[in-house]
Amino acid sequence: MKYDDDGEPSVSSGKPVFKVLELKGLDNVVVIISRYFGGIKLGFGGLSRAYKQTAIEAIDDAGVVEQRPTKEMKIIVDYGNIQFVKHMLENCATILNEHYSDIVEIVVAVAEDKIGELEKLIN
């Protein structure tokens, strides 16, 4: 991880934002805060608190999306079992594509840690 104060007093802006990310356990994140001088000097402590609070509010407003490594799988099923299979997929996979012919082919993205669970459910 890296942070930059970009012209602000040393460790007054980048480090407080970095600490917020650390405390929230976030990685693969970019936080950019633009500040316009409004005529009031905040001092080091005020500046540091302002950057920290802005980072907290931005993360809370944006929300956090967890991304996990996935694998694509193709599931071939007959029409009689399609509803059962789709029900099983709701909790552990995302349907990417479906092809209907004499059978149904469903391509799904499955979190790597859920592959065994999905195979067990379908089998």
LONU-710145 format. One line per field, with one value per residue (C-alpha): residue in three letters; residue number from 1; z negated, y negated, x negated. Coordinates in nm, 2 decimals. Each point is the difference from the previous one (the first is absolute). Last residue first. Example, Ala and Ser with C-alpha at 12.3 -4.5 7.8 and 13.67 -1.06 7.14 Angstrom:
# LONU-710145
r [SER;ALA]
k [2;1]
z [-0.71;-0.07]
y [0.11;0.34]
x [-1.37;0.14]
***
This chain:
# LONU-710145
r [ASN;ILE;LEU;LYS;GLU;LEU;GLU;GLY;ILE;LYS;ASP;GLU;ALA;VAL;ALA;VAL;VAL;ILE;GLU;VAL;ILE;ASP;SER;TYR;HIS;GLU;ASN;LEU;ILE;THR;ALA;CYS;ASN;GLU;LEU;MET;HIS;LYS;VAL;PHE;GLN;ILE;ASN;GLY;TYR;ASP;VAL;ILE;ILE;LYS;MET;GLU;LYS;THR;PRO;ARG;GLN;GLU;VAL;VAL;GLY;ALA;ASP;ASP;ILE;ALA;GLU;ILE;ALA;THR;GLN;LYS;TYR;ALA;ARG;SER;LEU;GLY;GLY;PHE;GLY;LEU;LYS;ILE;GLY;GLY;PHE;TYR;ARG;SER;ILE;ILE;VAL;VAL;VAL;ASN;ASP;LEU;GLY;LYS;LEU;GLU;LEU;VAL;LYS;PHE;VAL;PRO;LYS;GLY;SER;SER;VAL;SER;PRO;GLU;GLY;ASP;ASP;ASP;TYR;LYS;MET]
k [123;122;121;120;119;118;117;116;115;114;113;112;111;110;109;108;107;106;105;104;103;102;101;100;99;98;97;96;95;94;93;92;91;90;89;88;87;86;85;84;83;82;81;80;79;78;77;76;75;74;73;72;71;70;69;68;67;66;65;64;63;62;61;60;59;58;57;56;55;54;53;52;51;50;49;48;47;46;45;44;43;42;41;40;39;38;37;36;35;34;33;32;31;30;29;28;27;26;25;24;23;22;21;20;19;18;17;16;15;14;13;12;11;10;9;8;7;6;5;4;3;2;1]
z [0.78;0.02;-0.37;-0.02;0.31;-0.14;-0.34;0.16;0.22;-0.28;-0.10;0.36;0.03;0.28;0.33;0.19;0.35;0.03;0.27;0.03;0.19;0.33;0.07;-0.25;-0.06;-0.32;-0.07;-0.29;-0.29;-0.33;-0.26;-0.36;-0.14;0.30;0.18;-0.20;0.10;0.36;-0.02;-0.15;0.26;0.29;-0.12;0.24;0.28;0.01;-0.14;0.13;-0.23;0.14;-0.26;0.00;-0.29;-0.25;-0.22;-0.26;0.01;-0.30;0.07;-0.26;-0.01;0.18;-0.28;-0.28;0.19;0.08;-0.36;-0.15;0.24;-0.07;-0.37;0.03;0.23;-0.24;-0.31;0.15;0.10;-0.34;-0.17;0.23;-0.01;0.14;0.16;0.11;0.34;0.18;0.15;0.24;-0.08;0.25;-0.15;0.20;-0.15;0.20;-0.11;0.07;-0.38;-0.28;-0.35;-0.14;-0.25;0.28;0.24;-0.28;-0.08;0.36;-0.01;-0.32;0.16;0.33;-0.16;-0.28;0.05;0.12;0.04;0.31;0.34;0.13;-0.33;0.17;-0.09;0.09;-0.06]
y [3.44;-0.36;-0.08;0.17;-0.17;-0.34;0.06;0.10;-0.31;-0.24;-0.10;-0.08;-0.23;0.13;-0.17;0.18;0.13;0.18;0.26;0.12;0.32;0.06;-0.37;-0.28;-0.20;-0.20;-0.25;-0.17;0.14;-0.11;0.27;0.11;-0.09;-0.02;0.29;0.26;-0.15;-0.01;0.38;0.08;-0.21;0.17;0.36;0.11;-0.20;0.20;-0.13;-0.09;-0.23;-0.19;-0.14;-0.33;-0.05;-0.29;-0.19;-0.20;-0.36;-0.16;-0.31;-0.28;-0.29;-0.33;-0.21;0.18;-0.02;-0.37;-0.07;0.17;-0.17;-0.34;0.06;0.09;-0.30;-0.24;0.15;-0.05;-0.36;-0.08;0.15;-0.17;-0.34;-0.07;-0.34;-0.16;-0.17;0.27;0.18;0.26;0.37;0.29;0.35;0.30;0.34;0.30;0.35;0.34;0.06;-0.06;0.14;-0.28;-0.10;0.00;-0.21;-0.25;0.00;-0.08;-0.30;-0.13;0.06;-0.18;-0.32;-0.14;0.23;-0.29;-0.33;-0.01;-0.01;0.33;0.19;0.33;0.35;0.34;0.36]
x [2.47;0.12;-0.05;-0.34;-0.12;0.11;-0.16;-0.33;0.00;0.08;-0.36;-0.08;0.30;0.21;0.07;0.27;0.07;0.33;0.06;0.36;0.08;0.19;-0.09;-0.02;-0.32;-0.05;-0.27;-0.18;0.20;-0.17;-0.08;0.03;0.34;0.22;-0.16;0.19;0.33;-0.12;-0.08;0.34;0.18;-0.19;0.05;0.28;-0.15;-0.31;-0.33;-0.35;-0.20;-0.29;-0.24;-0.19;-0.24;0.00;-0.25;0.18;0.13;0.15;0.19;-0.02;0.24;-0.03;0.16;-0.19;-0.33;0.05;0.10;-0.30;-0.24;0.15;-0.03;-0.37;-0.07;0.18;-0.17;-0.35;0.08;0.14;-0.31;-0.25;0.16;0.35;-0.08;0.32;0.02;0.19;-0.30;0.13;-0.06;0.01;0.00;-0.10;0.04;-0.12;0.07;-0.15;0.00;0.25;-0.02;0.21;-0.27;-0.26;0.21;0.06;-0.37;-0.09;0.24;-0.17;-0.35;0.07;0.13;-0.21;-0.30;-0.22;0.18;0.21;-0.18;0.12;0.02;-0.06;0.09;-0.13;0.11]
***
